[in-house]
Amino acid sequence: MLQKTNQARHPSGAALTLLASLVCSTVGSAHAQTDTSAEALPTVTVKATSPRVNQASITGFGDTPAWQLPMQAQTFSSTALKNNGVQRLSDLTSLDASISDSYNAQGYWDFLSVRGFTLDNAYNYRREGLPIIAETSIPLDNKDGIEVLKGTSGMQAGVSSPGGLVNYLVKRPTGHVRSATLAFTGGSSVLGAVDLSERFGVGQAFGLRLNAAYEHLDPNERYADGKRHLLALATDWRVNTSNLLEFEIERSRRQQASVPGFSLLGGTLPAANTINPDINLNHQPWAMPVVMEATTGTLRWTSQLNADWGLTTTYGIQQLYSDDRTVFPFGCGSSLASYCSDGTFDVYDYQSEAEKRISQALNIALQSKPIKVGGTAHALRLAALRTSQRTDLNSSAFNPLSGPGNISGEFGPYARNPLITTAQHIRHLKNTELSVSDAITLSDQWHAWLGLRHTQLHRYVALSTQSLAGKTAEQTFTTPWAALGYTFAPKRQVYASWGEGVESPNAPDTTPAFAAYANAGEPLPAQKSRQFEIGVKGQETEWGWALNAFQIHRPQAGTINTLPDPTYTLDGQAVHTGLEGQLQSHWGPWDLNASAMLLHAERQGSANAQLNGKQPVNVPDYTFKLSADYKVAMLQGLTLQGQLVHEGRRMVLEDNSISIPAWSRVDTGLRYVQGWRQQGALTWRLGIKNLFDTRAWREAPLQFNHAYLFPLARRTVTASVQADF
């Protein structure tokens, strides 16, 4: 592997070449428009959904207008993702104030926080509406959009963190599509992708869509080279006007070294401007990359039974294989929370080979159109969901190296310790969920929503070392949900909602296996979370808005008692009270999207009285996101883009004695769409993230009692050209 120097890297020559081509094309097009007739340029017709919609299919309320939904949900289309330079799920943090980072490292899978709660990668992610395991890299090349539902998800999921849900929408056959993209995605990374779709047969009954992508990964961070690829196929058969059969499958692989975070130095916060964000502390000659492979597919049958009732049956399967490897910094001797004051730290070798995760889900949903009963109308939905997950992990290497590391990233080389002795979890989960909901139209002004979900959980947990007997836990929950809305003016509604969800108190459902707990490896009981929300929404011709307040109660797990026999158990709750606001405007040549969140989050009821009333670690107390597009009238097809991301302070330690300060980042870019080859089009995109090269600590997650610090990535140039023909 070629080593990267300490010198600051500049945008790749290829990206600058593409920028020069864009400028030349722009000037050439302007000249052509001046010197030729309008007939010389072909008309470009683009049919696409709105880039951002405050509505999501994952809510389960069909085509209910966004302003009338008694909850906050948003869909980011594939066009919006491309225009905003979203390359992975964690990039959504720049688009919505309620979404923030929660341990997002280069070369690893993504973690999102919604309303201050980290979404559980085992429970809070959906693909085509079905539960999946998100402990992997999920490519976006074949995704038609990403939906985000905010708040308690008890109506949409039996077990999940109360922050919300993320749902991936797959690209389906839509007719004639021929699209190819060449992109420079930061540093010296290069991406090539194709998107092909066609319909054929009598009455175009059959559809086929193919997506393929390959990316050479060479980001600004040192020693983080890698590669990834994707091959995805989607087909459908319109059997008749009432029946549709759909099948899709994707295969992906990502291989890349991960980039761990920095930390406190001897219990003090280092200045972010003293740290080079390109430094990678995961470096030894024998260090190996993280490998994540995934095969995922769905089969769906949609049938319109009669004029009022429709039936949808969806089956999905996901098979994940991964090698999780890293050389990572962790503590300073007996002090686990931070590095040493001189910038040195203990170094560990973590190797977890041949991890296997399998998820299967079957969902049967019966949905009615509004049916009048007396003076009211009822839109009913009955559903049954069966989910199974298997996570089989082998014992791992979790071994200290023979010498210290340092924050320069250049240390050793040290000999690898190959011992495979650390126990890991084997988890087998089976959930059965029955749900019913009713969207009731009481009058022209009043609407109500009622729902009930019955969930049966079966969990089996064992250790890879077989040092403890396997444990089984079975629980049953019934969670209600209700909302009431009043339309006080045309397309303006005030609403209130209340609901419960089933909350797993920690991500693996179990006490950490490698820690010295008296109950190591044992499953913790699931608990109920609950949320109350009140809000007001409006939709005009040119703009839409929403303002809402919420309060969420979530059970917490933690360590009680003291050595030598500490216990990991349920320990109080987290209470998040917040105020959210959103504004979307289409005003002349301007498209504006603004969102803000004020959040008061605190721990309550802990056996450790010193934690009660404290702000949770790595949760910003306020956020503000603004993006603006301006269509240049003098040059048709040219759009200028700007984006502002601002986040408030985050606590680094549980006692709130140290925090990282608020920070702001400005991104900018442009895109230019020009006619090409009769009905085709070329779309040029140029983006600059962190325009002013701001230095700041982006987030401060606490992992296994160690405080990590992730720096804001420095100025990064991206560029792409998309050919539609």
Summary of the structure (lengths in Angstrom):
residues: 725
radius of gyration: 25.8
end to end distance: 38.5
largest distance: 84.7
contacts: 2541
relative contact order: 0.13
helix: 7%
strand: 55%
